[in-house]
Structure formats: C-alpha cells, structure tokens
Amino acid sequence: MSQSALALAPTLTVVDGIPTTTSTDVAEFFHRQHRNVLQAIENLRADLPPDRLLNFQQTEIERPSPLNGAPIKSPAYRLTRDGFTLLAMGFILFRNRN
C-alpha cells in the first residue's frame, strides 16, 4: 500500500504554535486540483463572519512554471484546524450527494 493511501490527514505544520495545513496539501489529500480548492476556500470566505476569516490566511507558494520549469509564485491559503474542518466538510457533503 502506498504511503499516501495510509494518510489520515494532510500534512500539518506548526506556525506560531498553531497546527496548520496548506491549500496545496488539502488538494493533494482530496485528489482535487488546487485551483478548485482555492475556489472552494474563496466561496467559504465570502460567507464567513470576519472573526472566522483568520482560519484562512492568504499566502504564496513557489512551484515550477509549466512553460519552462522556472520557479514562479502562486496564491495559496494556510488553514487552521477549524478552516480545514469547514472546507473538508463541504468536500464530504458534496461527495455524498453524488
């Protein structure tokens, strides 16, 4: 069995004492395209009260350019546990409707 098949959660990183994950790790874990995860986060943020927006911190990631492989910066989000839970519940609910 591959290591990713055994994963129970996306990769966690502690930032300022708070466990977080990134939108790229969420995309990989749920086998979704990162741009779709970004859209889901932006849709969530549009409906959240201001005090809950802190669960989704905008950041940048560096990735290889599809044109020439040179490093480029792309938008991403760093999610707290609560942010991840809100996002993941939407993925699970949507999957169960199909």
GROMACS elastic network, one bead per residue, 0.5 to 0.9 nm:
[ bonds ]
;  ai    aj funct       b0    kb
    1     4     6  0.84064   500
    1     5     6  0.65161   500
    1     6     6  0.75182   500
    2     5     6  0.53157   500
    2     6     6  0.69301   500
    3     6     6  0.53219   500
    3     7     6  0.66750   500
    4     7     6  0.51586   500
    4     8     6  0.87254   500
    4    29     6  0.79047   500
    5     8     6  0.84143   500
    7    10     6  0.72610   500
    7    11     6  0.88137   500
    7    29     6  0.80475   500
    8    29     6  0.88621   500
    9    12     6  0.81320   500
    9    26     6  0.84941   500
    9    29     6  0.71753   500
   10    21     6  0.67219   500
   10    22     6  0.83298   500
   10    25     6  0.55546   500
   10    26     6  0.58343   500
   10    27     6  0.88715   500
   10    28     6  0.78852   500
   10    29     6  0.56593   500
   10    30     6  0.87233   500
   11    20     6  0.83705   500
   11    21     6  0.60714   500
   11    22     6  0.80649   500
   11    25     6  0.63161   500
   11    26     6  0.83291   500
   11    29     6  0.86889   500
   12    19     6  0.60550   500
   12    20     6  0.54051   500
   12    22     6  0.81438   500
   12    25     6  0.87416   500
   13    18     6  0.80948   500
   13    19     6  0.55732   500
   13    20     6  0.52816   500
   13    21     6  0.60785   500
   13    22     6  0.86900   500
   14    17     6  0.56033   500
   14    18     6  0.51806   500
   14    20     6  0.59369   500
   14    21     6  0.85244   500
   15    18     6  0.52359   500
   15    19     6  0.63543   500
   15    20     6  0.67411   500
   16    19     6  0.84449   500
   18    80     6  0.72245   500
   18    81     6  0.86218   500
   19    79     6  0.86465   500
   19    80     6  0.63921   500
   19    81     6  0.69146   500
   20    78     6  0.63508   500
   20    79     6  0.53313   500
   20    81     6  0.64298   500
   20    83     6  0.89945   500
   20    84     6  0.84026   500
   21    24     6  0.83819   500
   21    25     6  0.65611   500
   21    26     6  0.73447   500
   21    77     6  0.84612   500
   21    78     6  0.56935   500
   21    79     6  0.53330   500
   21    80     6  0.67493   500
   21    81     6  0.80452   500
   21    84     6  0.77099   500
   22    25     6  0.52091   500
   22    26     6  0.63623   500
   22    27     6  0.86754   500
   22    76     6  0.70920   500
   22    77     6  0.56656   500
   22    79     6  0.58889   500
   22    80     6  0.88985   500
   23    27     6  0.61011   500
   23    28     6  0.86211   500
   23    34     6  0.69852   500
   23    37     6  0.65732   500
   23    38     6  0.69425   500
   23    41     6  0.85062   500
   23    76     6  0.58580   500
   23    77     6  0.52306   500
   23    78     6  0.63395   500
   23    79     6  0.71630   500
   23    84     6  0.89118   500
   24    27     6  0.50495   500
   24    28     6  0.62492   500
   24    29     6  0.86020   500
   24    33     6  0.86374   500
   24    34     6  0.58794   500
   24    37     6  0.80451   500
   24    38     6  0.88796   500
   24    61     6  0.86472   500
   24    76     6  0.70290   500
   24    77     6  0.80534   500
   25    28     6  0.51043   500
   25    29     6  0.60542   500
   25    30     6  0.86156   500
   25    34     6  0.88346   500
   26    29     6  0.50662   500
   26    30     6  0.61120   500
   26    31     6  0.82568   500
   26    32     6  0.81527   500
   26    34     6  0.82141   500
   26    37     6  0.75632   500
   26    84     6  0.81118   500
   26    88     6  0.84647   500
   27    30     6  0.53865   500
   27    31     6  0.57597   500
   27    33     6  0.58841   500
   27    34     6  0.52390   500
   27    35     6  0.86280   500
   27    36     6  0.81166   500
   27    37     6  0.60674   500
   27    38     6  0.89413   500
   28    31     6  0.50041   500
   28    32     6  0.63520   500
   28    33     6  0.77230   500
   28    34     6  0.78657   500
   29    32     6  0.78361   500
   30    33     6  0.89522   500
   30    88     6  0.86884   500
   30    91     6  0.82781   500
   32    35     6  0.84461   500
   32    36     6  0.68097   500
   32    37     6  0.69970   500
   33    36     6  0.53999   500
   33    37     6  0.66448   500
   33    38     6  0.89014   500
   34    37     6  0.50440   500
   34    38     6  0.61782   500
   34    39     6  0.86251   500
   34    76     6  0.85043   500
   35    38     6  0.50141   500
   35    39     6  0.62392   500
   35    40     6  0.86980   500
   36    39     6  0.50368   500
   36    40     6  0.62175   500
   36    41     6  0.86601   500
   37    40     6  0.50274   500
   37    41     6  0.62036   500
   37    42     6  0.86063   500
   37    87     6  0.85659   500
   38    41     6  0.51203   500
   38    42     6  0.61526   500
   38    43     6  0.86010   500
   38    75     6  0.84076   500
   38    76     6  0.70022   500
   38    77     6  0.76355   500
   39    42     6  0.50583   500
   39    43     6  0.61168   500
   39    44     6  0.85914   500
   40    43     6  0.51074   500
   40    44     6  0.62352   500
   40    45     6  0.86629   500
   40    87     6  0.72990   500
   40    90     6  0.84821   500
   40    91     6  0.89549   500
   41    44     6  0.50377   500
   41    45     6  0.60873   500
   41    46     6  0.86442   500
   41    56     6  0.77218   500
   41    77     6  0.82306   500
   41    83     6  0.88167   500
   41    87     6  0.67956   500
   42    45     6  0.50352   500
   42    46     6  0.62567   500
   43    46     6  0.52851   500
   43    47     6  0.69935   500
   44    47     6  0.55228   500
   44    48     6  0.64318   500
   44    86     6  0.81062   500
   44    87     6  0.75647   500
   45    48     6  0.51742   500
   45    49     6  0.82041   500
   45    50     6  0.88075   500
   45    52     6  0.82389   500
   45    53     6  0.62698   500
   45    56     6  0.77824   500
   46    49     6  0.85543   500
   48    51     6  0.80200   500
   48    52     6  0.60414   500
   48    53     6  0.65374   500
   49    52     6  0.56080   500
   49    53     6  0.68843   500
   50    53     6  0.53461   500
   50    54     6  0.77433   500
   51    54     6  0.63592   500
   51    55     6  0.85445   500
   52    55     6  0.58027   500
   52    56     6  0.80358   500
   52    82     6  0.87203   500
   52    83     6  0.81775   500
   53    56     6  0.56199   500
   53    57     6  0.75014   500
   53    83     6  0.84972   500
   54    57     6  0.60250   500
   54    79     6  0.85041   500
   54    80     6  0.82260   500
   54    83     6  0.84571   500
   55    78     6  0.78227   500
   55    79     6  0.54650   500
   55    80     6  0.50398   500
   55    81     6  0.76925   500
   55    82     6  0.63775   500
   55    84     6  0.80982   500
   56    77     6  0.59415   500
   56    78     6  0.57667   500
   56    80     6  0.69080   500
   56    83     6  0.60696   500
   56    84     6  0.86149   500
   57    76     6  0.84936   500
   57    77     6  0.53524   500
   57    78     6  0.50990   500
   57    79     6  0.65159   500
   57    80     6  0.86169   500
   58    75     6  0.72334   500
   58    76     6  0.60082   500
   58    78     6  0.64341   500
   58    79     6  0.89754   500
   59    74     6  0.85691   500
   59    75     6  0.60915   500
   59    76     6  0.52069   500
   59    77     6  0.53500   500
   59    78     6  0.66857   500
   60    73     6  0.60847   500
   60    74     6  0.54237   500
   60    76     6  0.52251   500
   60    77     6  0.75015   500
   61    72     6  0.82115   500
   61    73     6  0.55237   500
   61    74     6  0.53616   500
   61    75     6  0.63966   500
   61    76     6  0.62947   500
   61    77     6  0.89782   500
   62    71     6  0.60832   500
   62    72     6  0.54731   500
   62    74     6  0.62903   500
   62    75     6  0.89594   500
   63    69     6  0.83408   500
   63    70     6  0.81067   500
   63    71     6  0.53988   500
   63    72     6  0.55328   500
   63    73     6  0.63794   500
   63    74     6  0.71988   500
   64    67     6  0.85631   500
   64    68     6  0.77772   500
   64    70     6  0.53197   500
   64    72     6  0.60253   500
   64    73     6  0.86324   500
   65    68     6  0.56636   500
   65    70     6  0.52557   500
   65    71     6  0.58764   500
   65    72     6  0.58559   500
   65    73     6  0.89152   500
   66    69     6  0.58412   500
   66    70     6  0.82898   500
   67    70     6  0.80386   500
   68    71     6  0.88642   500
   69    72     6  0.85934   500
   78    83     6  0.87796   500
   79    82     6  0.76619   500
   79    83     6  0.51710   500
   79    84     6  0.57378   500
   80    83     6  0.50256   500
   80    84     6  0.60851   500
   80    85     6  0.85009   500
   81    84     6  0.51176   500
   81    85     6  0.61064   500
   81    86     6  0.87015   500
   82    85     6  0.50147   500
   82    86     6  0.62235   500
   82    87     6  0.86141   500
   83    86     6  0.52402   500
   83    87     6  0.62184   500
   83    88     6  0.85029   500
   84    87     6  0.51431   500
   84    88     6  0.58499   500
   84    89     6  0.83645   500
   85    88     6  0.51429   500
   85    89     6  0.59298   500
   85    90     6  0.85864   500
   86    89     6  0.54170   500
   86    90     6  0.66088   500
   87    90     6  0.53560   500
   87    91     6  0.66277   500
   87    92     6  0.89511   500
   88    92     6  0.61635   500
   88    93     6  0.85236   500
   89    92     6  0.50388   500
   89    93     6  0.59600   500
   89    94     6  0.83682   500
   90    93     6  0.51662   500
   90    94     6  0.59793   500
   90    95     6  0.84529   500
   91    94     6  0.52218   500
   91    95     6  0.60864   500
   91    96     6  0.86786   500
   92    95     6  0.51157   500
   92    96     6  0.62422   500
   92    97     6  0.88223   500
   93    96     6  0.52173   500
   93    97     6  0.64742   500
   94    97     6  0.52926   500
   94    98     6  0.69482   500
   95    98     6  0.56259   500
